[in-house]
Amino acid sequence: MIQVGIIGGAGYTAGELIRLLLHHNDANINFVYSTSNAGNKLCSVHQDLLGSTDLKFTSDINPRVDVLFLCLGHGNSKAFLETNSFSDKTKIIDLSNDFRLEKERAFQNETFVYGLPELQKDAIKNANYIANPGCFATAIQLALLPLAENNLLVNDVHVNAVTGSTGAGTMLSNTTHFTWRDNNFSSYKLFDHQHLGEINESLKQLQSDFTSELLFVPNRGNFSRGIFATAYTNFSGSLEVAKTIYNDFYKDAAFTFVSDVDIHLKQVVNTNKCLLHLYQHNNLLLITSVIDNLLKGASGQAIQNMNLMFGLEETEGLKLKANFF
């Protein structure tokens, strides 16, 4: 059994990791680290785990676990690793943005690999350290990578995406409180979201001459989880050509699928899937991408990466049904 450690165990992503790992056939949760909750049962914070586990948060760390998930706030993972040592055999999967950009991936004697399986599965299989992608970044990259591989991103790309309240990463904040979020809608970090850097690097990995702008408008929706993203850009081919490009790119993908009919959030919430839909209007191609921000956008993708790193079936522990009703 793969012995798992989780650092920063009280947040949304840690809660999802725990829920998934409890039902993973090849993994065992060795410890869940949280100094603020040490000694309390996991279900005191993650109330959905009542009856599923008697594990408690701890302030002790086992440096010899097989894999360590870092569920810390952005900017804290690097500091944590600099002050805590782990076995040379411990693989690390970081869910923050500390190591996602190329200039930040080198750390001590290791290099973090960007963990988007649809982009570089082989590199993930051979990696010791993984930088798990951001949630918006995952949805947007999966919408655009097939075009980049075929050198078809020749104009600016306009992206509009809506995320649920759990996208904030913390349990409660001024913009996730029910009385603020309910019956409300707002935009934030217009054209300057932190995920743009990793998206641009991935696109240039496939299309080195990509110099167009990603004009990204992120929005807060009045729902708990999920991302609904639309991206459009100029496209000179037919819709059938576009569908062939996308189906060819994702023919071996375990969780990304191209739909011939309109898609919606309920199809992916509580799953590790990304669904894509293509629509053509004159010379524009519109790509719709939907994911669960906590799963394919965070914890589910982290476990997908763990499975690849340990030579397991990619879908192990992730065969989940959507909350459709």
C-alpha positions as a Python dict, from the first residue, in 0.01 Angstrom:
ca = {
    (1, 'M'): (0, 0, 0),
    (2, 'I'): (115, 351, -82),
    (3, 'Q'): (162, 541, 246),
    (4, 'V'): (22, 893, 208),
    (5, 'G'): (85, 1210, 406),
    (6, 'I'): (-124, 1526, 372),
    (7, 'I'): (1, 1868, 478),
    (8, 'G'): (-256, 2140, 540),
    (9, 'G'): (-542, 1905, 612),
    (10, 'A'): (-825, 2146, 695),
    (11, 'G'): (-899, 2303, 354),
    (12, 'Y'): (-1130, 2206, 72),
    (13, 'T'): (-866, 2029, -138),
    (14, 'A'): (-744, 1823, 158),
    (15, 'G'): (-1101, 1724, 240),
    (16, 'E'): (-1150, 1596, -114),
    (17, 'L'): (-816, 1414, -108),
    (18, 'I'): (-910, 1238, 214),
    (19, 'R'): (-1252, 1139, 80),
    (20, 'L'): (-1099, 990, -236),
    (21, 'L'): (-802, 822, -65),
    (22, 'L'): (-1026, 642, 185),
    (23, 'H'): (-1171, 450, -110),
    (24, 'H'): (-847, 407, -305),
    (25, 'N'): (-750, 39, -332),
    (26, 'D'): (-375, 103, -325),
    (27, 'A'): (-334, 393, -81),
    (28, 'N'): (-342, 434, 295),
    (29, 'I'): (-358, 769, 475),
    (30, 'N'): (-59, 767, 710),
    (31, 'F'): (-114, 1113, 858),
    (32, 'V'): (-305, 1437, 802),
    (33, 'Y'): (-105, 1735, 931),
    (34, 'S'): (-277, 2043, 1070),
    (35, 'T'): (-130, 2233, 1364),
    (36, 'S'): (-451, 2425, 1427),
    (37, 'N'): (-660, 2104, 1448),
    (38, 'A'): (-409, 1859, 1599),
    (39, 'G'): (-586, 1596, 1810),
    (40, 'N'): (-929, 1657, 1657),
    (41, 'K'): (-1102, 1401, 1441),
    (42, 'L'): (-1100, 1470, 1069),
    (43, 'C'): (-1479, 1476, 1071),
    (44, 'S'): (-1476, 1773, 1309),
    (45, 'V'): (-1371, 1982, 1008),
    (46, 'H'): (-1471, 1763, 712),
    (47, 'Q'): (-1814, 1672, 839),
    (48, 'D'): (-1894, 1447, 542),
    (49, 'L'): (-1634, 1203, 681),
    (50, 'L'): (-1840, 1120, 991),
    (51, 'G'): (-1867, 741, 998),
    (52, 'S'): (-1604, 698, 727),
    (53, 'T'): (-1287, 730, 937),
    (54, 'D'): (-1171, 780, 1295),
    (55, 'L'): (-843, 939, 1187),
    (56, 'K'): (-733, 1253, 1369),
    (57, 'F'): (-532, 1554, 1261),
    (58, 'T'): (-177, 1552, 1389),
    (59, 'S'): (109, 1796, 1438),
    (60, 'D'): (360, 1513, 1382),
    (61, 'I'): (509, 1433, 1042),
    (62, 'N'): (628, 1096, 914),
    (63, 'P'): (919, 1185, 682),
    (64, 'R'): (923, 837, 527),
    (65, 'V'): (580, 831, 360),
    (66, 'D'): (571, 722, -3),
    (67, 'V'): (390, 1032, -125),
    (68, 'L'): (323, 1372, 29),
    (69, 'F'): (39, 1599, -81),
    (70, 'L'): (87, 1967, -3),
    (71, 'C'): (-251, 2140, 40),
    (72, 'L'): (-114, 2468, 168),
    (73, 'G'): (-200, 2823, 71),
    (74, 'H'): (-19, 2968, -225),
    (75, 'G'): (332, 3073, -129),
    (76, 'N'): (358, 2834, 166),
    (77, 'S'): (464, 2505, 4),
    (78, 'K'): (818, 2611, -76),
    (79, 'A'): (868, 2749, 276),
    (80, 'F'): (736, 2425, 425),
    (81, 'L'): (972, 2207, 220),
    (82, 'E'): (1267, 2429, 306),
    (83, 'T'): (1210, 2370, 678),
    (84, 'N'): (1104, 2002, 673),
    (85, 'S'): (1300, 1706, 538),
    (86, 'F'): (1159, 1392, 381),
    (87, 'S'): (1302, 1065, 257),
    (88, 'D'): (1471, 1061, -84),
    (89, 'K'): (1203, 809, -181),
    (90, 'T'): (912, 1035, -88),
    (91, 'K'): (729, 1167, -392),
    (92, 'I'): (572, 1511, -356),
    (93, 'I'): (258, 1652, -519),
    (94, 'D'): (204, 2022, -456),
    (95, 'L'): (-145, 2165, -506),
    (96, 'S'): (-41, 2530, -468),
    (97, 'N'): (101, 2756, -740),
    (98, 'D'): (453, 2764, -591),
    (99, 'F'): (620, 2543, -853),
    (100, 'R'): (395, 2564, -1160),
    (101, 'L'): (598, 2807, -1369),
    (102, 'E'): (917, 2695, -1543),
    (103, 'K'): (1136, 2946, -1359),
    (104, 'E'): (1016, 2812, -1022),
    (105, 'R'): (1027, 2434, -1082),
    (106, 'A'): (1384, 2370, -968),
    (107, 'F'): (1396, 2297, -597),
    (108, 'Q'): (1705, 2174, -413),
    (109, 'N'): (1810, 1861, -607),
    (110, 'E'): (1473, 1801, -772),
    (111, 'T'): (1265, 1954, -1050),
    (112, 'F'): (888, 1977, -1031),
    (113, 'V'): (704, 1843, -1336),
    (114, 'Y'): (388, 2024, -1439),
    (115, 'G'): (116, 1770, -1371),
    (116, 'L'): (-138, 1795, -1653),
    (117, 'P'): (-168, 1432, -1769),
    (118, 'E'): (-324, 1519, -2105),
    (119, 'L'): (-15, 1725, -2185),
    (120, 'Q'): (277, 1517, -2054),
    (121, 'K'): (176, 1184, -1915),
    (122, 'D'): (517, 1021, -1973),
    (123, 'A'): (701, 1294, -1782),
    (124, 'I'): (461, 1251, -1489),
    (125, 'K'): (521, 876, -1481),
    (126, 'N'): (893, 937, -1432),
    (127, 'A'): (863, 1232, -1193),
    (128, 'N'): (937, 1251, -821),
    (129, 'Y'): (789, 1597, -769),
    (130, 'I'): (467, 1724, -930),
    (131, 'A'): (324, 2076, -953),
    (132, 'N'): (-50, 2015, -976),
    (133, 'P'): (-220, 2258, -1219),
    (134, 'G'): (-462, 2529, -1115),
    (135, 'C'): (-835, 2478, -1157),
    (136, 'F'): (-901, 2755, -1412),
    (137, 'A'): (-575, 2659, -1582),
    (138, 'T'): (-690, 2298, -1621),
    (139, 'A'): (-1025, 2387, -1776),
    (140, 'I'): (-876, 2646, -2013),
    (141, 'Q'): (-573, 2443, -2120),
    (142, 'L'): (-785, 2139, -2201),
    (143, 'A'): (-1001, 2369, -2415),
    (144, 'L'): (-705, 2505, -2613),
    (145, 'L'): (-425, 2247, -2626),
    (146, 'P'): (-552, 2064, -2938),
    (147, 'L'): (-543, 2393, -3131),
    (148, 'A'): (-193, 2469, -3006),
    (149, 'E'): (-63, 2127, -3109),
    (150, 'N'): (-181, 2201, -3463),
    (151, 'N'): (-39, 2558, -3464),
    (152, 'L'): (-388, 2701, -3498),
    (153, 'L'): (-375, 2967, -3225),
    (154, 'V'): (-297, 3258, -3453),
    (155, 'N'): (-522, 3525, -3301),
    (156, 'D'): (-617, 3644, -2955),
    (157, 'V'): (-819, 3402, -2742),
    (158, 'H'): (-1114, 3532, -2542),
    (159, 'V'): (-1199, 3332, -2230),
    (160, 'N'): (-1487, 3374, -1988),
    (161, 'A'): (-1513, 3133, -1696),
    (162, 'V'): (-1726, 3098, -1384),
    (163, 'T'): (-1618, 2911, -1071),
    (164, 'G'): (-1804, 2806, -759),
    (165, 'S'): (-1740, 2936, -409),
    (166, 'T'): (-1500, 2650, -325),
    (167, 'G'): (-1264, 2790, -589),
    (168, 'A'): (-1144, 3040, -330),
    (169, 'G'): (-954, 2759, -157),
    (170, 'T'): (-1047, 2856, 199),
    (171, 'M'): (-1349, 2742, 392),
    (172, 'L'): (-1490, 3093, 448),
    (173, 'S'): (-1400, 3436, 319),
    (174, 'N'): (-1579, 3760, 243),
    (175, 'T'): (-1668, 3644, -109),
    (176, 'T'): (-1766, 3285, -22),
    (177, 'H'): (-2007, 3356, 262),
    (178, 'F'): (-2362, 3247, 171),
    (179, 'T'): (-2522, 3586, 228),
    (180, 'W'): (-2275, 3745, -17),
    (181, 'R'): (-2265, 3466, -275),
    (182, 'D'): (-2632, 3373, -292),
    (183, 'N'): (-2821, 3538, -581),
    (184, 'N'): (-2498, 3716, -672),
    (185, 'F'): (-2245, 3719, -954),
    (186, 'S'): (-1915, 3907, -986),
    (187, 'S'): (-1588, 3925, -1177),
    (188, 'Y'): (-1238, 3948, -1031),
    (189, 'K'): (-870, 3964, -1132),
    (190, 'L'): (-976, 4078, -1480),
    (191, 'F'): (-719, 3990, -1752),
    (192, 'D'): (-456, 3932, -1481),
    (193, 'H'): (-541, 3602, -1311),
    (194, 'Q'): (-248, 3407, -1163),
    (195, 'H'): (-325, 3100, -1376),
    (196, 'L'): (-247, 3281, -1702),
    (197, 'G'): (126, 3214, -1664),
    (198, 'E'): (97, 2835, -1657),
    (199, 'I'): (-161, 2836, -1939),
    (200, 'N'): (68, 3039, -2165),
    (201, 'E'): (366, 2812, -2092),
    (202, 'S'): (169, 2499, -2179),
    (203, 'L'): (40, 2648, -2503),
    (204, 'K'): (393, 2752, -2603),
    (205, 'Q'): (515, 2401, -2521),
    (206, 'L'): (302, 2279, -2812),
    (207, 'Q'): (302, 2593, -3029),
    (208, 'S'): (633, 2768, -2980),
    (209, 'D'): (534, 3073, -3186),
    (210, 'F'): (220, 3146, -2984),
    (211, 'T'): (235, 3518, -2907),
    (212, 'S'): (-134, 3612, -2904),
    (213, 'E'): (-312, 3732, -2594),
    (214, 'L'): (-529, 3528, -2361),
    (215, 'L'): (-802, 3772, -2261),
    (216, 'F'): (-941, 3605, -1952),
    (217, 'V'): (-1241, 3721, -1748),
    (218, 'P'): (-1285, 3505, -1432),
    (219, 'N'): (-1619, 3516, -1252),
    (220, 'R'): (-1765, 3404, -920),
    (221, 'G'): (-2087, 3206, -951),
    (222, 'N'): (-2357, 3149, -689),
    (223, 'F'): (-2294, 2774, -667),
    (224, 'S'): (-2051, 2568, -460),
    (225, 'R'): (-1836, 2376, -705),
    (226, 'G'): (-1754, 2351, -1070),
    (227, 'I'): (-1604, 2561, -1350),
    (228, 'F'): (-1788, 2652, -1669),
    (229, 'A'): (-1545, 2804, -1918),
    (230, 'T'): (-1592, 2927, -2275),
    (231, 'A'): (-1309, 3023, -2507),
    (232, 'Y'): (-1328, 3149, -2862),
    (233, 'T'): (-1077, 3241, -3130),
    (234, 'N'): (-1052, 3263, -3507),
    (235, 'F'): (-1061, 2930, -3688),
    (236, 'S'): (-1058, 2891, -4066),
    (237, 'G'): (-1152, 2523, -4087),
    (238, 'S'): (-1488, 2353, -4061),
    (239, 'L'): (-1653, 2231, -3743),
    (240, 'E'): (-1594, 1872, -3852),
    (241, 'V'): (-1222, 1941, -3890),
    (242, 'A'): (-1217, 2090, -3541),
    (243, 'K'): (-1394, 1787, -3396),
    (244, 'T'): (-1141, 1556, -3560),
    (245, 'I'): (-852, 1758, -3414),
    (246, 'Y'): (-1000, 1741, -3062),
    (247, 'N'): (-1100, 1375, -3075),
    (248, 'D'): (-755, 1278, -3203),
    (249, 'F'): (-581, 1476, -2928),
    (250, 'Y'): (-788, 1319, -2650),
    (251, 'K'): (-828, 967, -2792),
    (252, 'D'): (-616, 818, -2511),
    (253, 'A'): (-723, 1056, -2233),
    (254, 'A'): (-869, 884, -1930),
    (255, 'F'): (-1095, 1170, -1821),
    (256, 'T'): (-1131, 1426, -2102),
    (257, 'F'): (-1411, 1377, -2354),
    (258, 'V'): (-1553, 1572, -2648),
    (259, 'S'): (-1933, 1590, -2655),
    (260, 'D'): (-2141, 1633, -2971),
    (261, 'V'): (-2421, 1794, -2770),
    (262, 'D'): (-2429, 2091, -2534),
    (263, 'I'): (-2270, 2029, -2193),
    (264, 'H'): (-2341, 2158, -1843),
    (265, 'L'): (-2189, 2155, -1495),
    (266, 'K'): (-2397, 1877, -1342),
    (267, 'Q'): (-2235, 1630, -1581),
    (268, 'V'): (-1896, 1674, -1413),
    (269, 'V'): (-1958, 1781, -1051),
    (270, 'N'): (-1817, 1513, -818),
    (271, 'T'): (-1612, 1357, -1101),
    (272, 'N'): (-1259, 1386, -1237),
    (273, 'K'): (-1388, 1446, -1590),
    (274, 'C'): (-1341, 1737, -1824),
    (275, 'L'): (-1610, 1764, -2091),
    (276, 'L'): (-1559, 1975, -2402),
    (277, 'H'): (-1803, 2099, -2664),
    (278, 'L'): (-1727, 2277, -2993),
    (279, 'Y'): (-1942, 2533, -3171),
    (280, 'Q'): (-1864, 2736, -3483),
    (281, 'H'): (-1997, 3082, -3561),
    (282, 'N'): (-1875, 3220, -3894),
    (283, 'N'): (-1494, 3222, -3858),
    (284, 'L'): (-1494, 3174, -3481),
    (285, 'L'): (-1455, 2847, -3292),
    (286, 'L'): (-1614, 2842, -2945),
    (287, 'I'): (-1491, 2576, -2703),
    (288, 'T'): (-1685, 2508, -2385),
    (289, 'S'): (-1502, 2328, -2103),
    (290, 'V'): (-1654, 2207, -1776),
    (291, 'I'): (-1480, 2051, -1474),
    (292, 'D'): (-1525, 2009, -1101),
    (293, 'N'): (-1276, 2263, -961),
    (294, 'L'): (-1205, 2048, -652),
    (295, 'L'): (-1150, 1724, -844),
    (296, 'K'): (-1016, 1756, -1199),
    (297, 'G'): (-915, 2108, -1098),
    (298, 'A'): (-733, 2000, -781),
    (299, 'S'): (-753, 1684, -569),
    (300, 'G'): (-879, 1438, -830),
    (301, 'Q'): (-606, 1541, -1071),
    (302, 'A'): (-351, 1511, -788),
    (303, 'I'): (-457, 1149, -734),
    (304, 'Q'): (-453, 1091, -1110),
    (305, 'N'): (-91, 1209, -1101),
    (306, 'M'): (-16, 983, -803),
    (307, 'N'): (-155, 685, -994),
    (308, 'L'): (71, 760, -1291),
    (309, 'M'): (377, 810, -1069),
    (310, 'F'): (328, 471, -900),
    (311, 'G'): (239, 277, -1215),
    (312, 'L'): (-126, 227, -1121),
    (313, 'E'): (-433, 235, -1341),
    (314, 'E'): (-488, 604, -1411),
    (315, 'T'): (-852, 589, -1303),
    (316, 'E'): (-794, 408, -970),
    (317, 'G'): (-996, 573, -695),
    (318, 'L'): (-1151, 815, -944),
    (319, 'K'): (-1440, 620, -1095),
    (320, 'L'): (-1696, 866, -968),
    (321, 'K'): (-2057, 936, -1062),
    (322, 'A'): (-2171, 1293, -1119),
    (323, 'N'): (-2419, 1455, -880),
    (324, 'F'): (-2674, 1477, -1160),
    (325, 'F'): (-2998, 1510, -966),
}
